Amino acid sequence: MSKIFSGIRPSGKLHLGNYLGAIKNWISLQDEADQAIFAVVDYHGITTPFDPKTFHQQVMDVILDYLAAGLNPDKSLLIRQSHVPQHTELAWIFNTITPVSWLDRLPTYREQLEKTKANNMGLLDYPVLMAADILVYKSDLVPVGEDQLPHIDLTNEIGARFNSSFGETFPNVKAKLTEGARIMSLKDPLAKMSKTGDEGIALSDSPDEIERKISVATTDSGKEIHYDEKEKPGISNLMTIYHLLSDKSLTDIESGYAGKTYVEFKKDLSDIIVSFLQPFQSRRKEFENNLDQVVSILEKSEQKCRALADETLSDVKSKMGLI
């Protein structure tokens, strides 16, 4: 059994890639874990440009998506990162033992700096806060996308340095990758699915929006519906979505569409996505109409998480001579 932590930034509407690459995995893991905590990491969200007028609603939108997708408050704790201040307190402690060179070497920092031009300390320090998010609960399993593996390695380096300096405290953290962790953009199948424009299918998209986005999604030269990530990344990405939502194997999809066109395939894929999202959107509307219940779920989870995190902070401070 394991202790799980994972989170998503509130930087836009959650999309199909978020569901297939993260939340679907969380739903199965919550049944197996000793402790499962899933967060909206809103402090991470303010490291890049954001609109304070809409930010609170973006946070709540992610929580609504979590609940509608099937995260169960009886099995998991659902929290807003900023409502558990021990995250940032442990991050500061970790800052005192983390060499700047460890952060500067991470490819994600350089990529975000180039992408957002948000040259602030928070962007550089993002992985230290991520390490604190995980270790403040002594979590040992983190469902992540492949691009986050360097951050898990850093988390283990920070934990190991603390253990060697002050005594055994933090567990070794393992990453849990999922088959859907590499859902790519509908416009550029060499980039991960984004929360903006026509690059992704938002979980809240209408049937018409879904059909339009899939109809204009990038495929490849040729007409054959064949899975080949290197030579045919566009159709391979769409086939992966089809496979994960229908439970049909890639081989069965290939044989089922032998001699058929991209247009026929895309029409069927649109129908599959619409059918898959209908129950989700119905459940989301129910939670949206009962926000008092949602806030109550959050507050109860956050109270429990503050208590768990306090135990870790007390242990850390005692070993460091702070108390």
C-alpha positions in Angstrom: 0.0 0.0 0.0 1.2 3.6 -0.6 0.6 7.2 0.1 -0.3 9.2 -3.1 -0.1 12.9 -3.9 -0.7 14.6 -7.2 -2.0 17.9 -8.4 -2.9 20.1 -11.4 -2.4 23.8 -12.0 -5.6 25.9 -12.4 -4.3 27.4 -15.7 -7.4 26.8 -17.8 -10.2 24.3 -18.4 -9.1 20.7 -17.9 -8.9 18.7 -21.1 -9.0 15.1 -22.2 -5.3 14.8 -21.9 -5.5 15.8 -18.2 -8.2 13.1 -17.7 -6.4 10.3 -19.6 -2.9 11.2 -18.4 -3.7 11.9 -14.8 -7.3 11.8 -13.4 -8.2 8.4 -14.8 -5.2 7.0 -13.1 -6.0 8.8 -9.8 -9.5 7.2 -9.8 -8.1 3.7 -9.8 -5.3 4.5 -7.4 -7.7 6.0 -4.8 -9.1 2.5 -4.3 -5.7 1.0 -3.5 -3.9 3.6 -1.5 -3.5 4.0 2.2 -3.7 7.8 1.7 -4.6 9.7 -1.5 -4.4 13.5 -1.7 -5.2 15.4 -4.9 -4.7 19.1 -5.1 -5.3 22.1 -7.2 -1.8 23.6 -7.0 -2.8 27.3 -7.1 0.5 28.6 -5.7 2.2 26.9 -8.7 -0.5 28.6 -10.9 0.6 32.1 -9.9 4.2 31.6 -11.1 3.1 32.4 -14.7 0.8 35.2 -15.8 -2.8 34.9 -14.5 -6.0 37.0 -14.1 -6.9 37.6 -10.5 -10.5 38.3 -11.5 -11.0 34.8 -12.8 -8.4 32.8 -10.9 -10.7 31.7 -8.0 -13.2 30.4 -10.5 -10.5 28.5 -12.3 -9.5 26.8 -9.1 -13.1 25.8 -8.4 -13.6 24.6 -12.0 -10.7 22.1 -11.5 -12.3 20.9 -8.2 -15.6 20.4 -10.0 -13.9 18.5 -12.7 -12.2 16.3 -10.1 -15.5 15.4 -8.5 -17.3 14.9 -11.7 -14.6 12.6 -13.1 -15.0 10.3 -10.1 -12.6 11.3 -7.3 -14.4 10.2 -4.2 -14.2 12.4 -1.1 -14.7 9.2 1.0 -11.5 7.8 -0.4 -9.4 10.8 -1.3 -8.7 14.2 0.2 -9.3 17.1 -2.3 -7.5 20.3 -1.5 -6.5 23.8 -2.6 -2.7 24.0 -2.1 -2.9 27.6 -0.8 -5.3 26.5 2.0 -2.6 24.2 3.6 0.2 26.7 4.5 2.5 23.9 5.6 3.3 23.3 1.9 5.1 26.7 1.6 6.7 26.4 5.1 8.3 23.1 4.2 9.3 24.5 0.8 11.2 27.3 2.6 13.0 24.8 4.8 13.9 22.8 1.6 15.2 26.0 0.0 17.9 26.1 2.7 19.3 22.7 1.7 18.8 22.8 -2.1 21.7 24.1 -4.3 20.6 26.6 -6.9 22.5 24.5 -9.5 20.0 21.7 -9.0 17.1 24.0 -10.1 19.0 25.8 -12.9 19.7 22.5 -14.7 16.0 21.5 -15.0 14.7 21.7 -18.6 11.2 22.7 -17.5 12.5 25.9 -16.0 14.2 27.0 -19.2 11.1 26.0 -21.2 8.7 27.9 -19.1 11.0 30.9 -19.0 11.1 31.0 -22.8 7.4 30.3 -23.1 6.0 32.8 -20.6 8.9 35.3 -20.1 7.9 35.1 -16.4 11.4 35.6 -14.9 10.5 35.3 -11.2 12.0 33.3 -8.3 8.8 31.3 -8.1 9.3 29.8 -11.5 12.9 28.8 -10.6 11.8 27.5 -7.2 8.7 25.7 -8.5 10.3 22.2 -8.1 11.2 22.8 -4.5 7.6 23.7 -3.7 6.6 20.6 -5.6 8.9 18.5 -3.5 7.3 20.0 -0.4 3.8 19.3 -1.8 4.7 15.6 -1.9 6.9 15.1 1.1 4.8 17.2 3.6 2.5 14.2 3.6 5.4 11.7 3.4 3.9 10.5 0.1 5.8 7.8 -1.7 3.9 7.4 -5.0 3.2 10.3 -7.5 1.1 9.8 -10.7 2.8 12.2 -13.2 3.5 12.7 -16.9 6.8 11.8 -18.3 7.9 15.5 -18.5 7.7 15.6 -14.7 10.2 12.8 -14.0 13.1 15.3 -13.4 11.0 16.9 -10.7 10.5 13.6 -9.0 14.2 12.9 -9.2 14.8 16.3 -7.6 12.2 15.5 -4.8 14.2 12.4 -4.0 17.5 14.4 -4.0 16.1 16.9 -1.6 14.6 14.3 0.7 17.8 12.3 0.7 19.8 15.4 1.6 17.5 16.2 4.5 17.7 12.6 5.7 21.5 12.5 5.6 21.7 15.9 7.3 19.1 15.6 10.0 18.0 12.0 10.3 15.8 9.6 8.4 12.5 11.4 7.7 11.3 11.2 4.1 10.5 8.2 2.0 11.8 7.5 -1.5 9.2 8.7 -4.0 8.3 6.7 -7.1 6.6 8.0 -10.2 3.6 6.3 -11.6 3.3 6.8 -15.3 0.1 6.0 -17.3 -0.5 5.0 -20.8 -2.4 8.2 -21.5 0.3 10.5 -20.1 1.4 11.4 -23.6 -1.8 12.7 -25.2 -0.7 15.3 -27.7 -2.0 18.5 -29.1 -4.7 18.2 -31.8 -2.8 20.9 -33.8 0.7 19.8 -33.2 1.1 16.1 -32.4 4.7 16.6 -31.4 3.6 18.8 -28.4 1.5 17.8 -25.4 -2.2 18.6 -25.4 -2.8 22.2 -24.2 -5.6 23.9 -22.4 -5.9 26.6 -25.0 -7.7 27.0 -28.4 -8.2 24.1 -30.6 -5.2 22.2 -29.3 -7.2 20.1 -26.8 -10.7 18.8 -26.1 -11.9 20.5 -22.9 -13.9 18.2 -20.6 -16.7 20.8 -20.8 -16.8 21.1 -24.6 -20.2 20.7 -26.3 -20.8 18.0 -28.9 -20.5 20.6 -31.7 -17.2 21.9 -30.4 -15.8 18.4 -30.1 -16.9 17.5 -33.6 -15.3 20.6 -35.0 -12.0 20.2 -33.2 -11.6 16.6 -34.2 -12.6 17.4 -37.8 -9.7 19.9 -38.1 -7.2 17.9 -36.0 -3.9 17.3 -37.7 -3.4 13.9 -39.3 -0.6 12.9 -41.7 0.1 12.5 -45.3 -1.4 9.3 -46.8 -4.8 7.8 -46.0 -4.0 4.7 -44.0 -5.2 4.5 -40.4 -2.1 3.0 -39.0 -0.3 3.5 -35.6 3.2 4.8 -36.0 4.3 7.5 -33.6 7.3 8.5 -35.6 6.0 8.4 -39.1 2.3 9.2 -38.5 2.2 11.1 -35.2 -1.1 12.9 -36.0 -3.3 9.8 -36.6 -1.4 7.9 -33.9 -2.4 10.5 -31.3 -6.1 10.3 -32.4 -5.9 6.5 -32.3 -4.5 6.6 -28.7 -7.5 8.7 -27.6 -9.9 6.3 -29.4 -8.1 3.3 -27.8 -8.2 4.7 -24.2 -11.9 5.8 -24.4 -13.2 2.7 -26.2 -10.9 0.0 -24.7 -10.3 -1.3 -28.2 -6.8 -2.3 -28.9 -4.8 -0.3 -31.5 -4.6 -3.4 -33.6 -8.4 -3.8 -33.6 -8.8 -0.1 -34.5 -6.4 -0.5 -37.4 -8.2 -3.6 -38.8 -11.6 -2.0 -38.2 -10.7 1.0 -40.3 -8.8 -0.8 -43.1 -9.8 0.8 -46.3 -11.7 3.6 -44.6 -10.9 7.4 -44.6 -9.7 9.8 -42.0 -13.1 11.5 -42.3 -14.9 8.3 -41.2 -12.5 7.7 -38.4 -12.8 11.2 -37.1 -16.6 11.1 -37.2 -16.5 7.9 -35.1 -13.9 9.3 -32.7 -16.0 12.4 -32.2 -19.0 10.3 -31.3 -16.9 8.2 -28.8 -15.7 11.4 -27.1 -19.2 12.9 -26.9 -20.6 9.7 -25.4 -17.8 9.5 -22.9 -18.1 13.1 -21.7 -21.9 13.2 -21.4 -22.1 11.5 -18.0 -19.2 13.5 -16.8 -20.8 16.8 -17.8 -24.1 15.8 -16.2 -22.4 15.0 -12.9 -20.4 18.3 -13.1 -23.6 20.2 -13.5 -25.0 18.6 -10.3 -22.0 19.7 -8.3 -22.0 23.1 -9.9 -25.6 23.5 -8.6 -24.5 22.5 -5.1 -21.4 24.6 -4.4 -22.0 24.6 -0.6 -21.4 20.8 -0.7 -18.3 21.3 -2.7 -16.9 23.9 -0.4 -17.7 21.6 2.6 -15.8 18.7 0.9 -12.8 21.0 0.5 -12.8 22.4 4.0 -13.0 19.0 5.6 -10.2 17.7 3.4 -8.0 20.7 4.0 -8.5 20.4 7.8 -7.3 16.8 7.7 -4.4 17.7 5.5 -3.2 20.5 7.8 -3.2 18.0 10.6 -1.2 15.5 8.6 1.2 18.2 7.5 1.6 19.5 11.0 3.0 16.1 12.1 5.6 16.2 9.4 6.6 19.9 10.2 6.9 19.1 13.9 9.2 16.2 13.1 11.3 18.3 10.7 11.6 21.2 13.1 12.5 19.0 16.0 15.3 17.3 14.0 16.6 20.7 12.9 16.6 22.2 16.4 13.9 24.7 15.5 11.7 23.5 18.4 
